[in-house]
Amino acid sequence: MTPDNYVYLAAILFTIGTIGVMIRRNALVAFMSVELMLNAANLAMVAFALARGGLDGQVATFFVMVVAAAEVVVGLSIIITIYRTRRSTSVDAANLLKL
């Protein structure tokens, strides 16, 4: 497969993730959509690295994956806290946590 096919796939995945963030009101689904967008960006970086013949995109992808793992820990803890206080994972209920 050529790198173009990977870039097309990354664009499709990023579009699906963007639509998921904008349309869904559930925090878990929105969180998974953001992760899908990060994976699409990783796929594009690896495809561009493949096209150039270097390892720069793969190294950057590794660091993005490390940051995404930390984001999962923090994001899921926030979602669990919202669920425990409001018994809902709706994005609209998150603004009710203000004092």
C-alpha positions, 0 to 999 in steps of 0.5 A: 500500500502507498502512503496515500492510502494511509493518509486517506484512512487517517482523514476518514478516521479524523472526520469520524472522530470530529463528528463524534465529538460534536454530535454526541453528548455522552462524555465517554463517547466524546472521549473515545472520539478524541482518542480516535482523532489522536490515533488518526493523527498518529497514522498520518505521522507514520504515513508521512514518515514512511513517505520520507523514509525517516523515523521522525514521524514514528518517534513523534507518534510514540510521544503522542501515545505517551501523552494520550495514555496520561490523558486517559488516566486524567480524563477517565478520573474526571468522568468518574467524578462527574458520574459519582456526583451527578449520576450522569455522563452527559457533557451538559451536566459537567458545567453544574460542578461549578461552585 
